[in-house]
Amino acid sequence: MKWLVAVFILILNIQAEQLKPYDSIEAGGNVIDMVVNGDMLVVGTDKGSVESYKISTKEKLLTITFPMIKDFMGDDIYPKVFSVDFRKISNKYLAVVQASNGFREVYIIKEGKKHKIIDVKEKLFISKAKFIDENRVIIALLSNEYILFDISKHQQIYRTHISYSHFSDFMLNEDKSLIAGSSESGKISIINVETGKVYKTLKGANVDNVYKVDFKKDKVLGAGQDRRGVVYDIDMETYSRFDGHFLIYAGALSPSAKKAAFAFTEQNDIVVFDLFKNKKVHTLRGQKSTLNSIVFIDENTLVSGSDDKNIMLWKLK
């Protein structure tokens, strides 16, 4: 498939409104992953905690802490929580948690209680997991394999290997029928959730590891090690490319997919683009460490996390 370049922009020569965070939340440890669901923010930290906050008031709603584990030297350490998710309809949390010997475990958290659904004995190098529905989760392994897992039956529905390139990230579309999955190859695979089959491959824009992806409407975002922020239009088979001067560790699309935000500079600035006008509209300054997560709460509100405890809240208007 031939992907046409719709837009090529040299970012740093374009002026844009500079904004500072309007507020912040201090997590119990350095932020590794986070997800937004309505007015709720769920965070996984390097101190073995899953935390949730009401964004509008910053009220902490939940803290679940996992017990310490032994590292390779036999020392006690806090387990990292690599991935989190939240299902509002049943008030359930999902967490991928570091275990012994580099393996990971998966937990469901409900009513403050932890229920392990994948044990360290499975010897899986799990990177990320998300709810599909009330009884199924999709799990990605570092080997770039995906597992659709049935919680009630405690079994794999399928396990499919996408490629030999090391897994980086995935994101589900809004109805959770498709996965956009990235790897160190620079390609992004669009995968059918029900079958585990790849039906489309997005390529040509990134040439190295795609650290983060997002998937809204018919748009797929890629944040690359090659210092390229990319937004593919799946239907039109085109892409827009935004070149920076530093590794782009994180990115996100707004709910309408009309805006894209990228961690764009060595100073940890977030740059927001209007994808319809093809121009930079905001530079967000104030993040203190290397960005790893950006999430739009709505069209004009963002939340960002980095390799420290400070979660920043931003208003575009």
Secondary structure, 3 states (H helix, E strand, C coil): CCCEEEEEEEHHHCCCEEECCCEEEECCCCEEEEEEECCEEEEEECCCEEEEEECCCCEEEEEEECCCEECCCCCEECCCEEEEEEECCCCEEEEEEECHHHCEEEEEEECCEEEEEECHHHCCCEEEEEECCCCEEEEEECCCEEEEEECCCCEEEEEEECCCCCEEEEEECCCCCEEEEEECCCCEEEEECCCCCEEEEECCCCCCCEEEEEEECCEEEEEECCCEEEEEECCCCEEEEEECCCCCCCEEECCCCCEEEEECCCCCCEEEEECCCCEEEEEECCCCCCEEEEEEEECCEEEEEECCCEEEEEECC
